[in-house]
C-alpha cells in the first residue's frame, strides 16, 4: 500500500523534504511506518522526532493521520490503509 508522509514548518527543514510516499506491506501500522522512515530521512530527524514519538516524549511534534491528532505511543499500533496521509506538525500556540 502507498502512504504519504508530510512535514510541516521547521520539521520540513529537519526532514530535508516536504513530503514523501512510502510503500508498506498491507496491514502495516503507524509504528511500522515510523520504523521505516529513518531509511529515507536524515539521522537528525530520527533522533529529534521519531525516537521521542515512539517513547511518548515528543512535546514538539504532533502526529496526524488523515488530519486526526494521534497520541504516541498509544496510537502507534493503529493500522494504516492505502492512501493514508501521516503528517508531522509542530504544535502551535497563541490565541
Number of C-alpha atoms within 10 A of each C-alpha: 14 16 18 16 19 19 21 17 12 11 20 17 12 19 22 14 13 14 17 13 12 15 13 17 14 12 13 16 18 19 19 17 20 16 14 14 16 16 9 11 15 13 14 12 18 19 12 15 22 21 15 17 23 17 11 13 13 17 11 15 20 18 21 17 16 12 11 11 14 15 13 19 16 11 15 17 13 15 14 23 16 14 12 15 19 23 21 22 19 17 11 9 5 3 3
